[in-house]
């Protein structure tokens, strides 16, 4: 990878000279895990370091100039940025003017106005970087550096790399797929005290963790720290060597995650009300909604909820004292970062990538932002892209859903962005039982072809539709397959993506 040799040499020089190193990360899971991997690597090398994770409210996005100036006062000789820094030209200039070298480890897209003035940049998106895989997470990049510095011991950090890759929704293709697969094996060994304690608090009892455990159980609890209070709590959890401290920190994160979920539910409900009352869906292809004092730690999640509900990009903005901070999520095929770039003149700050982005904007400019974003969308977002579609990989007869088939499906794992679970299609199934709420808006039922029964999970809309039908109604279902463990017994579950009434003509020949 471009500059790897120079970066490795600079860190080795700092370790030998006992220079004080500052590791400056970001406050999400990718930044936190990346800092943790680098900190553990420097521990193994005998380096002297401190860490800094910005406060979402006080420091905002990216590299903090206040942190740079404090590093100057503390005699830091080397700053390493993780998951940030690629756009921090001014901040890095301040550091270098004080004689401090800066290493930038950042996987985000390169700025249009040029790179920071440093010879030490690890980012495979650089035009002259020949490294073949361009989609590593920030922690994945740190792992590459760790491996260059320490060799085999770096593999002990792959549980953190897997966590960052899944939580940052990096595509599980190519090298990422290997890193996550191996990282899940390390996670199963429960070597990291903090992750072990977090799993116990979350009642994650499985001996075979998968990407769902990373993305929906562990990741959100680590993210809650940066969203609700301080990301340092999550970093301390990942670095602690004390079982007692690990348990205490894990409980704090679990409680913060519960608080995050409450804020998320309340803000989502309010955002949906605003959409229903104010949005003209014929004129607006991007949803832009704002609310005074909405918790900035949940607006990204709320944007995702709006995308799921309305099948169109969404930007959610929290306003306070005349300023707004927003977070956006997109649909497949629409480049949200480029959309924001088209509005650059009225934005104070913005950053991100194709599917997710953040911004700050003056509250008075939000109506103009809405207008400009939708102008961009009408040129670049076709109506076809807004249609909810379920892509089916193959049709199956119920008798083909065997234990052997499950074993073969495992070869396709791990699943996630870029490598989703296969979707299958089966015809003429009936509900053997009325759907009942399992948790949240997930319902459980039993689907049958008259001979074989299958546990199935539906969303609220599917459950309501199916429950309103006659008991003899046949359904066609598109679904993915997952398994669950209970008392050592593995059960197949059909996770239904789409449910519709079977063609009445073809159903006449079916016997229950």
C-alpha positions as CSV (number, residue, x, y, z in Angstrom):
1,X,0.0,0.0,0.0
2,X,1.3,3.5,-0.9
3,X,3.3,5.1,2.0
4,X,3.1,1.9,4.1
5,X,6.9,1.6,4.3
6,X,7.3,5.3,5.2
7,X,4.6,5.1,7.9
8,X,6.0,1.9,9.4
9,X,9.5,3.5,9.5
10,X,8.2,6.7,11.1
11,X,6.4,4.8,13.9
12,X,9.4,2.6,14.6
13,X,11.5,5.7,14.8
14,X,9.1,7.3,17.3
15,X,9.1,4.1,19.4
16,X,12.9,3.9,19.5
17,X,13.2,7.6,20.4
18,X,10.4,7.3,23.1
19,X,8.5,10.1,21.4
20,X,5.1,10.8,22.7
21,X,2.4,9.7,20.2
22,X,-1.1,11.0,20.0
23,X,-3.7,8.7,18.4
24,X,-6.6,10.8,17.2
25,X,-9.7,8.8,16.2
26,X,-13.3,9.4,15.4
27,X,-16.3,8.7,17.7
28,X,-18.0,5.9,15.8
29,X,-17.3,2.2,16.0
30,X,-14.8,2.3,13.1
31,X,-12.8,5.0,14.7
32,X,-13.0,3.5,18.2
33,X,-11.9,0.0,17.1
34,X,-9.2,1.5,14.8
35,X,-7.7,3.4,17.7
36,X,-7.9,0.3,19.9
37,X,-6.0,-1.8,17.4
38,X,-3.3,0.8,17.0
39,X,-3.0,1.3,20.8
40,X,-2.6,-2.4,21.4
41,X,0.0,-2.5,18.6
42,X,2.0,0.3,20.2
43,X,1.7,-1.5,23.6
44,X,3.3,-4.6,21.9
45,X,6.1,-2.3,20.5
46,X,6.7,-0.5,23.8
47,X,5.5,2.9,22.4
48,X,4.4,5.8,24.5
49,X,1.0,7.2,23.5
50,X,-2.2,9.0,24.5
51,X,-5.5,8.8,22.7
52,X,-8.1,11.4,21.8
53,X,-11.7,10.8,20.6
54,X,-13.7,13.9,19.9
55,X,-16.8,14.9,21.6
56,X,-19.7,14.9,19.1
57,X,-21.2,18.1,20.6
58,X,-18.1,20.1,21.3
59,X,-15.6,19.0,18.7
60,X,-17.8,18.1,15.7
61,X,-16.5,16.1,12.8
62,X,-13.0,15.0,12.0
63,X,-9.7,16.2,13.4
64,X,-10.0,18.7,16.3
65,X,-7.8,21.8,16.1
66,X,-8.1,22.0,19.9
67,X,-6.6,18.5,20.2
68,X,-3.8,19.5,17.9
69,X,-2.9,22.6,20.0
70,X,-3.1,20.6,23.2
71,X,-0.7,18.0,21.7
72,X,1.7,20.8,20.9
73,X,1.6,21.9,24.5
74,X,2.2,18.4,25.8
75,X,5.3,17.8,23.7
76,X,3.8,15.2,21.3
77,X,6.2,14.4,18.5
78,X,3.8,12.3,16.3
79,X,0.1,12.4,15.7
80,X,-1.7,9.5,14.0
81,X,-5.3,10.1,12.8
82,X,-7.6,7.1,12.5
83,X,-10.9,7.3,10.5
84,X,-10.3,11.0,10.0
85,X,-7.7,13.5,8.7
86,X,-8.0,13.2,5.0
87,X,-9.8,16.6,4.8
88,X,-7.9,18.2,7.8
89,X,-5.5,20.4,5.7
90,X,-5.7,23.4,8.1
91,X,-5.3,21.3,11.3
92,X,-2.4,19.3,9.9
93,X,-0.7,22.5,8.8
94,X,-1.0,23.8,12.4
95,X,0.7,20.6,13.7
96,X,3.5,20.6,11.2
97,X,4.2,24.3,11.8
98,X,5.0,23.2,15.4
99,X,7.4,20.5,14.2
100,X,4.9,17.6,14.7
101,X,4.7,14.9,12.0
102,X,1.2,13.6,11.2
103,X,0.2,10.2,9.9
104,X,-3.3,10.0,8.3
105,X,-5.0,6.6,8.3
106,X,-8.4,7.3,6.7
107,X,-10.6,5.3,4.2
108,X,-12.9,8.2,3.3
109,X,-13.1,9.6,-0.2
110,X,-10.4,12.1,-1.1
111,X,-11.2,15.8,-1.0
112,X,-11.6,17.7,-4.2
113,X,-9.2,20.5,-3.1
114,X,-6.2,18.2,-2.6
115,X,-4.6,16.2,0.2
116,X,-3.2,17.4,3.5
117,X,0.5,18.4,3.5
118,X,2.0,15.2,4.9
119,X,4.1,12.4,3.4
120,X,2.4,9.8,5.6
121,X,-1.1,9.0,4.3
122,X,-2.6,5.5,4.3
123,X,-5.6,5.6,2.0
124,X,-6.0,3.1,-0.9
125,X,-8.2,5.6,-2.8
126,X,-5.1,7.7,-3.7
127,X,-4.8,7.8,-7.4
128,X,-1.3,6.3,-7.5
129,X,-1.9,3.6,-4.8
130,X,-1.6,0.2,-6.4
131,X,-3.2,-1.7,-3.5
132,X,-5.9,-3.8,-5.2
133,X,-8.6,-3.7,-2.6
134,X,-10.1,-0.2,-2.0
135,X,-12.9,-0.9,0.5
136,X,-11.1,-1.5,3.8
137,X,-12.5,0.1,6.9
138,X,-10.4,2.4,9.0
139,X,-9.7,-0.4,11.5
140,X,-8.9,-2.6,8.5
141,X,-6.2,-0.1,7.4
142,X,-4.8,0.0,10.9
143,X,-4.7,-3.9,10.9
144,X,-2.5,-3.7,7.7
145,X,-0.2,-1.3,9.5
146,X,-0.2,-3.5,12.7
147,X,0.7,-6.6,10.6
148,X,3.6,-4.7,9.0
149,X,4.8,-3.6,12.4
150,X,4.3,-6.8,14.5
151,X,3.6,-9.7,12.1
152,X,1.4,-12.6,13.4
153,X,0.3,-10.9,16.7
154,X,-1.8,-8.5,14.6
155,X,-4.2,-11.4,13.9
156,X,-5.3,-11.2,17.5
157,X,-7.0,-7.9,16.7
158,X,-9.2,-9.3,13.9
159,X,-12.3,-9.4,16.2
160,X,-12.1,-5.6,16.3
161,X,-11.5,-5.4,12.6
162,X,-14.6,-7.5,11.9
163,X,-16.6,-5.3,14.2
164,X,-15.6,-2.2,12.5
165,X,-16.1,-3.6,9.0
166,X,-19.6,-4.7,9.7
167,X,-20.6,-1.6,11.7
168,X,-19.3,0.7,9.1
169,X,-21.3,-1.1,6.4
170,X,-18.2,-1.8,4.4
171,X,-18.9,-4.3,1.6
172,X,-18.2,-7.9,2.6
173,X,-16.5,-8.8,-0.6
174,X,-12.8,-9.5,-1.4
175,X,-10.4,-9.0,1.5
176,X,-13.2,-7.7,3.9
177,X,-14.9,-11.0,3.6
178,X,-11.7,-12.8,4.8
179,X,-11.1,-10.4,7.6
180,X,-14.6,-10.7,8.9
181,X,-14.6,-14.5,8.7
182,X,-11.4,-14.8,10.6
183,X,-12.4,-12.0,13.0
184,X,-15.6,-13.9,13.9
185,X,-13.3,-16.9,14.8
186,X,-11.2,-14.7,17.1
187,X,-14.4,-13.2,18.6
188,X,-15.6,-16.8,19.4
189,X,-12.4,-17.3,21.4
190,X,-13.5,-14.4,23.7
191,X,-9.9,-13.1,24.1
192,X,-11.0,-9.4,24.4
193,X,-12.3,-8.9,27.9
194,X,-14.3,-5.9,26.9
195,X,-16.2,-7.6,24.1
196,X,-16.7,-10.7,26.3
197,X,-18.3,-8.5,29.0
198,X,-20.4,-6.6,26.5
199,X,-21.7,-9.9,25.0
200,X,-22.6,-11.1,28.5
201,X,-24.5,-7.9,29.4
202,X,-26.3,-8.1,26.0
203,X,-27.2,-11.8,26.7
204,X,-25.4,-12.9,23.6
205,X,-24.9,-16.5,24.5
206,X,-24.0,-18.0,21.1
207,X,-20.8,-19.9,20.6
208,X,-20.8,-19.1,16.9
209,X,-21.1,-15.3,16.5
210,X,-22.1,-14.0,13.1
211,X,-22.3,-10.6,11.4
212,X,-25.8,-10.0,12.9
213,X,-24.2,-10.1,16.4
214,X,-21.6,-7.6,15.3
215,X,-24.0,-5.2,13.5
216,X,-27.1,-5.4,15.8
217,X,-25.8,-6.3,19.3
218,X,-22.1,-5.3,19.9
219,X,-21.8,-2.5,17.4
220,X,-24.8,-0.4,18.6
221,X,-23.6,-0.6,22.2
222,X,-20.2,0.7,21.3
223,X,-21.7,3.4,19.1
224,X,-24.0,4.5,21.9
225,X,-21.0,5.9,23.8
226,X,-20.1,8.4,21.1
227,X,-23.7,9.2,20.4
228,X,-24.9,9.7,24.0
229,X,-21.9,10.7,26.1
230,X,-18.2,10.0,25.4
231,X,-16.6,7.5,23.0
232,X,-13.8,7.1,25.6
233,X,-16.0,4.7,27.5
234,X,-16.1,2.3,24.6
235,X,-12.4,2.7,24.0
236,X,-11.6,1.9,27.6
237,X,-13.8,-1.2,27.4
238,X,-11.8,-2.5,24.4
239,X,-8.5,-1.8,26.0
240,X,-9.1,-2.9,29.6
241,X,-7.2,-5.8,31.2
242,X,-9.5,-5.8,34.2
243,X,-12.5,-8.1,34.2
244,X,-14.2,-6.0,36.9
245,X,-13.7,-2.8,34.9
246,X,-14.9,-4.6,31.8
247,X,-18.1,-5.6,33.4
248,X,-18.7,-2.1,34.8
249,X,-18.0,-0.3,31.5
250,X,-20.2,-2.9,29.6
251,X,-23.1,-2.1,31.8
252,X,-22.7,1.6,31.3
253,X,-22.7,1.1,27.5
254,X,-25.8,-1.1,27.7
255,X,-27.7,1.6,29.6
256,X,-26.6,4.3,27.2
257,X,-27.8,2.1,24.3
258,X,-31.2,1.8,26.0
259,X,-31.3,5.6,26.3
260,X,-30.3,5.9,22.6
261,X,-33.1,3.6,21.6
262,X,-35.6,5.8,23.5
263,X,-34.4,9.0,21.8
264,X,-34.4,7.2,18.5
265,X,-38.1,6.0,18.8
266,X,-39.3,9.4,19.9
267,X,-37.4,11.3,17.2
268,X,-38.4,8.8,14.5
269,X,-42.1,9.2,15.4
270,X,-41.7,13.0,15.2
271,X,-39.8,12.9,11.9
272,X,-42.5,10.7,10.4
273,X,-45.2,13.1,11.5
274,X,-43.4,15.9,9.8
275,X,-42.9,13.9,6.6
276,X,-46.6,13.0,6.5
277,X,-47.7,16.6,7.1
278,X,-45.2,18.6,4.9
279,X,-43.7,16.5,2.1
280,X,-45.1,16.4,-1.4
281,X,-43.9,13.1,-2.7
282,X,-44.5,14.2,-6.3
283,X,-42.1,17.1,-5.9
284,X,-39.5,15.8,-3.4
285,X,-37.4,12.8,-4.1
286,X,-35.1,13.4,-1.1
287,X,-36.7,13.9,2.3
288,X,-35.2,16.8,4.3
289,X,-36.7,17.2,7.7
290,X,-35.6,19.3,10.7
291,X,-36.5,19.5,14.3
292,X,-35.4,21.8,17.1
293,X,-33.2,20.1,19.7
294,X,-33.3,16.6,18.2
295,X,-30.6,14.5,19.8
296,X,-27.6,14.7,17.4
297,X,-26.6,11.2,18.4
298,X,-29.6,9.5,16.8
299,X,-30.4,11.6,13.7
300,X,-28.4,9.2,11.5
301,X,-30.4,6.2,12.7
302,X,-33.6,8.2,12.2
303,X,-32.5,9.0,8.6
304,X,-32.1,5.2,8.0
305,X,-35.6,4.6,9.4
306,X,-37.1,7.1,7.0
307,X,-35.2,5.5,4.1
308,X,-36.6,2.1,5.1
309,X,-40.2,3.5,5.4
310,X,-40.3,5.7,2.3
311,X,-37.8,4.1,0.0
312,X,-36.0,7.4,-0.8
313,X,-32.9,9.2,0.5
314,X,-33.4,11.2,3.7
315,X,-31.5,14.0,5.5
316,X,-32.5,14.6,9.1
317,X,-31.3,17.9,10.7
318,X,-31.2,18.9,14.4
319,X,-31.4,22.7,14.8
320,X,-30.3,24.8,17.7
321,X,-29.4,28.5,18.1
322,X,-29.7,29.1,14.3
323,X,-27.4,26.3,13.3
324,X,-28.3,22.8,12.1
325,X,-26.4,19.5,12.1
326,X,-27.6,16.8,9.8
327,X,-27.1,13.2,8.9
328,X,-28.2,11.6,5.7
329,X,-28.7,8.1,4.3
330,X,-29.3,7.1,0.7
331,X,-30.8,4.4,-1.5
332,X,-28.9,2.1,-3.8
333,X,-27.5,3.9,-6.8
334,X,-27.8,7.5,-5.5
335,X,-24.6,9.2,-4.5
336,X,-25.5,11.2,-1.4
337,X,-22.0,12.8,-1.0
338,X,-22.1,14.1,-4.6
339,X,-25.6,15.5,-3.9
340,X,-24.2,17.4,-0.9
341,X,-21.3,18.5,-3.0
342,X,-23.7,20.2,-5.4
343,X,-24.9,22.3,-2.4
344,X,-21.4,23.1,-1.1
345,X,-21.9,26.9,-1.3
346,X,-24.7,26.9,1.4
347,X,-23.1,24.3,3.7
348,X,-20.8,25.1,6.5
349,X,-19.3,21.5,6.5
350,X,-20.1,18.2,4.9
351,X,-18.5,14.8,4.5
352,X,-19.2,11.1,4.0
353,X,-19.6,8.7,1.0
354,X,-22.2,7.4,-1.4
355,X,-24.7,5.9,1.1
356,X,-24.2,8.0,4.3
357,X,-23.1,11.6,5.0
358,X,-23.1,14.4,7.6
359,X,-23.4,18.1,7.3
360,X,-23.7,21.4,9.2
361,X,-25.8,24.2,7.8
362,X,-27.3,27.5,8.9
363,X,-31.0,26.9,9.9
364,X,-32.1,29.7,7.6
365,X,-30.5,27.8,4.6
366,X,-32.4,24.6,5.2
367,X,-35.3,25.4,2.8
368,X,-32.7,26.2,0.1
369,X,-30.8,23.0,0.9
370,X,-34.0,21.1,0.4
371,X,-34.6,22.8,-2.9
372,X,-31.1,22.2,-4.2
373,X,-30.9,18.6,-3.1
374,X,-34.2,17.8,-4.8
375,X,-33.0,19.6,-8.0
376,X,-29.9,17.3,-8.0
377,X,-32.1,14.3,-7.3
378,X,-34.5,15.0,-10.2
379,X,-31.5,14.9,-12.5
380,X,-29.7,11.9,-10.9
381,X,-32.4,9.8,-9.1
382,X,-34.9,8.1,-11.4
383,X,-38.3,6.9,-10.2
384,X,-37.2,3.4,-10.8
385,X,-34.6,3.7,-8.1
386,X,-37.3,4.7,-5.6
387,X,-39.3,1.5,-6.1
388,X,-38.9,-1.1,-3.4
389,X,-37.8,-4.3,-5.0
390,X,-37.0,-7.7,-3.7
391,X,-34.4,-9.5,-5.8
392,X,-34.9,-13.3,-5.7
393,X,-31.9,-15.5,-6.2
394,X,-33.8,-18.8,-6.8
395,X,-37.1,-20.6,-6.3
396,X,-37.2,-23.5,-3.8
397,X,-39.7,-26.2,-3.1
398,X,-40.3,-26.6,0.7
399,X,-38.9,-30.1,0.7
400,X,-35.6,-28.7,-0.5
401,X,-35.1,-26.8,2.8
402,X,-33.1,-29.5,4.5
403,X,-30.2,-29.5,7.0
404,X,-27.8,-30.3,4.2
405,X,-29.0,-27.2,2.3
406,X,-28.3,-25.2,5.5
407,X,-24.8,-26.6,5.6
408,X,-24.2,-25.6,2.0
409,X,-25.5,-22.1,2.6
410,X,-22.8,-21.6,5.3
411,X,-20.1,-21.5,2.6
412,X,-21.6,-18.2,1.4
413,X,-21.1,-16.5,4.8
414,X,-20.3,-14.0,6.2
415,X,-23.2,-11.9,5.0
416,X,-23.6,-8.2,5.0
417,X,-23.3,-5.2,2.7
418,X,-22.1,-6.4,-0.8
419,X,-22.8,-10.0,0.1
420,X,-26.4,-10.2,1.4
421,X,-28.1,-13.4,2.4
422,X,-29.6,-15.1,-0.6
423,X,-33.3,-14.6,-1.1
424,X,-35.4,-17.6,-2.1
425,X,-39.0,-17.9,-3.3
426,X,-41.6,-20.5,-2.5
427,X,-45.2,-20.7,-3.6
428,X,-48.5,-21.8,-2.1
429,X,-47.7,-21.6,1.6
430,X,-50.4,-21.2,4.4
431,X,-50.2,-19.7,7.8
432,X,-50.5,-22.4,10.4
433,X,-50.8,-19.8,13.2
434,X,-51.8,-16.2,13.5
435,X,-48.7,-13.9,13.7
436,X,-47.7,-12.9,17.2
437,X,-45.3,-10.1,18.1
438,X,-41.8,-11.3,18.8
439,X,-40.1,-8.0,19.5
440,X,-40.3,-4.5,18.2
441,X,-42.1,-4.6,14.8
442,X,-41.0,-8.2,14.2
443,X,-43.7,-10.9,14.3
444,X,-43.4,-14.7,14.3
445,X,-45.7,-17.3,12.7
446,X,-45.5,-20.8,11.2
447,X,-45.7,-21.3,7.4
448,X,-46.7,-24.7,6.0
449,X,-47.2,-26.4,2.7
450,X,-49.5,-28.9,4.4
451,X,-46.7,-31.4,5.1
452,X,-43.7,-29.3,6.3
453,X,-43.8,-26.5,8.9
454,X,-41.3,-23.6,9.0
455,X,-40.8,-20.9,11.6
456,X,-41.1,-17.5,9.9
457,X,-40.6,-13.9,10.9
458,X,-42.6,-11.1,9.3
459,X,-42.6,-7.3,9.6
460,X,-45.6,-5.5,11.0
461,X,-47.1,-4.7,7.6
462,X,-46.8,-8.4,6.5
463,X,-48.2,-9.6,9.7
464,X,-51.2,-7.3,9.5
465,X,-51.9,-8.3,5.9
466,X,-51.6,-12.0,6.5
467,X,-53.7,-11.9,9.6
468,X,-56.5,-10.2,7.7
469,X,-56.7,-13.0,5.2
470,X,-58.9,-16.1,5.3
471,X,-57.4,-19.1,7.1
472,X,-57.3,-21.0,3.8
473,X,-55.4,-18.3,1.9
474,X,-52.2,-19.4,0.1
475,X,-49.2,-17.1,0.0
476,X,-46.1,-16.8,-2.1
477,X,-43.1,-15.8,0.0
478,X,-39.7,-14.3,-0.8
479,X,-37.4,-14.9,2.2
480,X,-33.8,-15.4,3.4
481,X,-32.9,-18.1,5.7
482,X,-31.3,-17.8,9.1
483,X,-30.9,-20.1,12.1
484,X,-31.3,-19.6,15.8
485,X,-30.0,-21.6,18.8
486,X,-32.2,-22.5,21.8
487,X,-31.0,-24.9,24.4
488,X,-28.4,-26.3,22.0
489,X,-31.0,-27.0,19.3
490,X,-30.6,-25.2,15.9
491,X,-33.9,-24.1,14.2
492,X,-34.3,-22.8,10.7
493,X,-36.2,-19.5,10.4
494,X,-37.5,-17.9,7.2
495,X,-37.0,-14.2,7.3
496,X,-39.8,-13.0,5.0
497,X,-39.0,-10.1,2.6
498,X,-42.2,-10.1,0.7
499,X,-45.5,-11.9,1.2
500,X,-48.3,-11.8,-1.4
501,X,-51.5,-13.8,-2.0
502,X,-50.9,-16.7,-4.5
503,X,-52.6,-16.7,-7.9
504,X,-56.1,-18.1,-7.2
505,X,-56.0,-20.1,-10.5
506,X,-52.9,-22.0,-9.6
507,X,-54.0,-22.6,-6.0
508,X,-57.0,-24.7,-7.1
509,X,-54.8,-27.7,-7.5
510,X,-53.2,-27.5,-4.1
511,X,-54.3,-29.8,-1.2
512,X,-53.5,-29.0,2.4
